[in-house]
Amino acid sequence: MDFQTLEQLKDEIKNELSQSLKNANFETVLEKYGISGEKVLNLECSIDLSQIQIKDTKNFSNTNSLIPGNHIVKLSCAWCACCGCC
């Protein structure tokens, strides 16, 4: 898997998370505790490269050589009631 493909994967995961978070009820939970404001909730998602299993080895080879270490955290967002991840 090359760097560009990994970036595309991260973008797609972030978009999916954002879509899911739009439907989340975080605003109600925060209001219950007297918390309000934009971007008060920050979320992170990690990709564990040691757990990735590539089925198409012709196009995606040597995944672990892309990034030093096996566990990366690159997907983060601030949650907004209007649009999920900002």
C-alpha positions in Angstrom: 0.0 0.0 0.0 1.6 3.3 -1.0 1.3 6.6 0.8 -1.4 8.0 -1.5 -3.6 4.9 -1.0 -3.1 5.1 2.8 -4.2 8.8 2.7 -7.2 7.9 0.7 -8.1 5.2 3.2 -7.8 7.6 6.1 -10.0 10.2 4.2 -12.7 7.6 3.6 -12.7 6.5 7.2 -12.9 10.1 8.4 -15.8 10.7 6.1 -17.7 7.6 7.4 -17.0 8.6 11.0 -18.3 12.1 10.2 -21.5 10.8 8.7 -22.1 8.5 11.7 -21.4 11.3 14.2 -24.0 13.6 12.5 -26.6 11.2 13.8 -25.1 10.9 17.2 -26.8 12.3 20.3 -23.7 14.0 21.8 -25.4 17.4 22.0 -28.1 16.0 24.3 -25.5 14.2 26.4 -23.3 17.3 26.7 -26.3 19.6 27.5 -27.3 17.1 30.3 -24.1 18.0 32.0 -24.3 21.8 31.3 -21.7 21.7 28.5 -22.3 23.7 25.3 -20.2 25.2 22.6 -18.7 24.2 19.3 -15.9 21.7 19.0 -15.9 20.9 22.7 -15.7 17.2 22.0 -12.6 15.9 20.1 -12.4 12.4 18.8 -9.5 10.3 17.5 -9.4 7.1 15.6 -6.3 4.9 15.2 -5.3 2.5 12.6 -3.3 -0.5 13.9 -1.0 -1.5 11.0 -0.1 -4.8 12.7 -3.7 -6.0 12.3 -4.2 -5.0 8.6 -4.6 -8.0 6.3 -4.4 -7.1 2.6 -6.3 -9.4 0.3 -5.0 -7.9 -3.0 -1.2 -8.3 -2.6 -0.5 -7.3 -6.2 -1.6 -3.7 -5.6 -0.9 -3.4 -1.9 2.3 -4.9 -0.7 4.4 -4.3 2.4 2.0 -2.2 4.3 4.1 -2.0 7.5 7.0 -0.4 5.6 5.1 2.8 5.1 5.1 4.3 8.5 7.5 3.7 11.4 5.9 1.7 14.2 2.8 -0.4 14.0 0.2 1.8 15.5 -0.6 5.2 14.1 -3.2 7.8 15.2 -4.0 10.1 12.3 -7.7 10.5 12.2 -9.0 13.2 14.6 -11.9 15.6 14.5 -13.7 18.1 16.6 -17.4 17.2 16.8 -20.0 19.8 15.9 -23.7 19.4 16.2 -24.3 20.7 12.6 -22.0 18.5 10.6 -20.3 15.8 12.7 -16.5 16.2 12.3 -15.3 19.7 11.6 
